[in-house]
Amino acid sequence: MQTISLPLSSLWKILKYGLYDVMRSRWVLFYGLFFLAATDVLFRFGGTGERVIVSLMNVVLYVVPLVAVMLGAMFLYNSREYVTLLLTQPLKRQSIFGGVYAGLTVPLCLMFLLGVSLPFFYHGGITPDVMQAFVLLLFSGVMLTAIFVALGFAIALVHEDRVRGMGLALAHWLFFAVVYNGIVLFIVYFFGHYPIENGVVALTFLNPLDLARIILLLEFELSAMMGFTGAVFRQFFGSGMGIGLAIGALFVWLLVPLGLSLRYFKRKDL
């Protein structure tokens, strides 16, 4: 069957169905309510806009990737029959993939943005002093969502077995959130007497969670919370250039798993 380009109306229909299906999920609703409640509680405990952003940073760095990679893999496993039906139509695979991917990523990003933003607005937490940090917090959450949904898609496309795929999705999150920091500490401890600063900077680019953390810490110049990688990163690049490089690296991190997912999707016989 000849493959034709996907009209904009058909792409919107795929995206709209995906949005409708995802928005019916209680997990997505609870996801937004979680950030709404967490941000509201931080304000009610006497937090200022700056303190709330710093406190939310750790929540975002751990919760957003976990939810995104797990739901990404689960969503694709549960949508196999629907995707197979779409593949029987004369539509390009990359267009189908784009509609399915956006159908999950967009609702997750919207729930995150609403959950974090609403308490800031009704508590008056957005001031000129914290506006840039607030935007960077939202940006980091959106980027981590897009990156780890793509990673979840890649895992689900490579591994047919649902249990194994979900286990690997969780393992990837554990690696970036926990194991990676242990590896860095191990390297610093055993090779600290050598000039390893260049290597530490290179390691920083290998973890999107570390990049997102450094973006906010450089904005607030919280040297005590940066850790060794953040301190070396700031020493090499400074605050302004460091933030720019970290943001650019996050976009690379988005393109890599997204490109791999699309490649697997094109070649896979679903």
Buried (B, 14 or more C-beta within 10 A) or exposed (E): EEEEEBEEEBBEEBBEBBBEBBBEBEBBEEBBBBBBEBBBEBBEEEBBBBBBBBBBBEBBBBBBBBBBBBBBBBBBBBBEEBBEEBBEEEBBBEBBBBBBBBBBBBBBBBBBBEBBBBBBEEBEBBEEEBEEBBEBBBBBBBBBBBBBBBBBBBBBBBBEEBEEBBBBBBEBBEBBBEEBBEEBEEBBEEEEEEEBBEBBBEBBBBBBBBBBBBBBBBBBEEEEBBBBBBBBBBEBBEBEEBBBBBBEBBEEBBEBBBEBBBBBBEEEEE
